[in-house]
């Protein structure tokens, strides 16, 4: 569809050849069921279920209506302490992530074209630093959801653990590292949401 192609054109700064190549790669990935992960959305959700039970990551909603930040953008919330790199099933974690990303994209429109992600790093330890999953996510966002993510707000990051992990992750982000913001829980409540609209997980 033209609308889909336009995202890749923007990502490639209107380089028609580069945009077409990236768009064709995205089409192959879609036709293969998110790169072979699941044949359809129902199968994707079934695969995601073990991680979804923990509510590791989700599109914030109230009565099935997407919660939006002060700028009107849909908000994905990731509760990092509920993720375990040593115990998670990688395919299930990937399926949960893709299911949430698809919901976030669907919640955008012609006026609000991007969503944001808030990652709650309270009470985490080394077992929540899942580099294999993070590298997969970076590649997926870059290749298949270009320009869709507007900001990543890292909330209450433990200084030493975050600095160590960030020193490894940042080089893989390149220019996209500028989307990452370190914020406090009070910043989230004060600057990201209107009064009374802060998602329960972030209060």
PEBELPE-V547704 format. One record per residue. N is the residue number from 1. RES is the residue in one small letter. PHI is phi as a letter, one per 40 degrees, with the letter a starting at -180 (none if undefined). PSI is psi in radians with two decimals (NA if undefined). Layout:
n;res;phi;psi
N;RES;PHI;PSI
N;RES;PHI;PSI
//
This chain:
n;res;phi;psi
1;x;none;2.60
2;x;d;-0.68
3;x;c;-0.73
4;x;c;-0.77
5;x;c;-0.60
6;x;c;-0.57
7;x;c;-0.69
8;x;c;-0.54
9;x;c;-0.73
10;x;c;-0.75
11;x;c;-0.64
12;x;c;0.29
13;x;f;0.79
14;x;g;0.35
15;x;c;1.83
16;x;c;-0.73
17;x;c;-0.86
18;x;c;-0.70
19;x;c;-0.73
20;x;c;-0.73
21;x;c;-0.74
22;x;c;-0.65
23;x;c;-0.75
24;x;c;-0.64
25;x;c;-0.73
26;x;c;-0.73
27;x;c;-0.76
28;x;c;-0.70
29;x;c;-0.74
30;x;c;-0.81
31;x;c;-0.45
32;x;c;0.10
33;x;g;1.14
34;x;f;0.84
35;x;g;0.41
36;x;g;0.13
37;x;c;-0.67
38;x;a;2.62
39;x;c;-0.46
40;x;a;3.13
41;x;c;-0.65
42;x;c;-0.77
43;x;c;-0.63
44;x;c;-0.77
45;x;c;-0.63
46;x;c;-0.74
47;x;c;-0.58
48;x;c;-0.28
49;x;d;-0.78
50;x;d;-0.64
51;x;c;-0.58
52;x;c;-0.55
53;x;d;-0.54
54;x;c;-0.18
55;x;f;0.82
56;x;c;-0.83
57;x;a;2.46
58;x;a;2.78
59;x;c;2.09
60;x;c;2.21
61;x;a;2.69
62;x;b;2.03
63;x;f;0.81
64;x;g;0.15
65;x;b;2.15
66;x;d;2.29
67;x;c;2.41
68;x;b;2.70
69;x;c;-3.03
70;x;c;-0.33
71;x;c;0.04
72;x;g;0.11
73;x;c;2.42
74;x;d;2.62
75;x;b;2.13
76;x;c;2.30
77;x;b;2.28
78;x;b;2.12
79;x;b;1.67
80;x;c;-0.55
81;x;c;-0.28
82;x;c;0.03
83;x;b;2.43
84;x;b;2.03
85;x;c;-0.52
86;x;c;-0.37
87;x;b;-0.25
88;x;c;2.70
89;x;c;2.13
90;x;c;-0.78
91;x;c;-0.69
92;x;c;-0.71
93;x;c;-0.71
94;x;c;-0.73
95;x;c;-0.74
96;x;c;-0.79
97;x;c;-0.80
98;x;c;-0.68
99;x;c;-0.75
100;x;c;-0.71
101;x;c;-0.73
102;x;c;-0.69
103;x;c;-0.71
104;x;c;-0.73
105;x;c;-0.73
106;x;c;-0.47
107;x;c;-0.19
108;x;c;2.91
109;x;a;-2.94
110;x;c;-0.31
111;x;c;-0.62
112;x;b;1.77
113;x;c;-0.16
114;x;b;2.70
115;x;b;2.91
116;x;b;2.84
117;x;b;2.31
118;x;b;2.12
119;x;b;2.00
120;x;c;1.93
121;x;b;0.29
122;x;c;2.43
123;x;g;0.62
124;x;c;2.87
125;x;b;-3.01
126;x;d;-0.52
127;x;c;-0.25
128;x;c;-0.12
129;x;c;1.66
130;x;b;1.48
131;x;c;-0.64
132;x;c;-0.77
133;x;c;-0.73
134;x;c;-0.74
135;x;c;-0.70
136;x;c;-0.77
137;x;c;-0.75
138;x;c;-0.80
139;x;c;-0.73
140;x;c;-0.82
141;x;c;-0.76
142;x;c;-0.73
143;x;c;-0.58
144;x;b;-0.18
145;x;b;0.91
146;x;c;2.36
147;x;g;0.09
148;x;c;-0.60
149;x;c;2.10
150;x;c;-0.55
151;x;a;2.60
152;x;b;1.99
153;x;c;2.01
154;x;c;1.98
155;x;b;2.22
156;x;f;0.91
157;x;c;2.29
158;x;c;2.17
159;x;d;-1.02
160;x;c;-0.82
161;x;c;-0.76
162;x;c;-0.77
163;x;c;-0.69
164;x;c;-0.83
165;x;c;-0.71
166;x;c;-0.60
167;x;c;-0.44
168;x;c;-0.70
169;x;c;-0.68
170;x;d;-0.76
171;x;c;-0.47
172;x;c;-0.30
173;x;c;-0.48
174;x;f;-2.34
175;x;c;-0.38
176;x;c;-0.19
177;x;c;-0.40
178;x;c;-0.28
179;x;c;-0.26
180;x;c;2.28
181;x;b;2.34
182;x;c;2.12
183;x;b;2.86
184;x;b;2.90
185;x;c;-0.57
186;x;c;-0.60
187;x;c;-0.75
188;x;d;-0.82
189;x;c;-0.59
190;x;c;-0.70
191;x;b;-0.29
192;x;b;-0.41
193;x;b;2.67
194;x;c;2.79
195;x;d;2.27
196;x;g;-0.04
197;x;b;0.18
198;x;c;2.20
199;x;d;2.54
200;x;d;-0.71
201;x;c;-0.43
202;x;b;0.08
203;x;c;NA
//
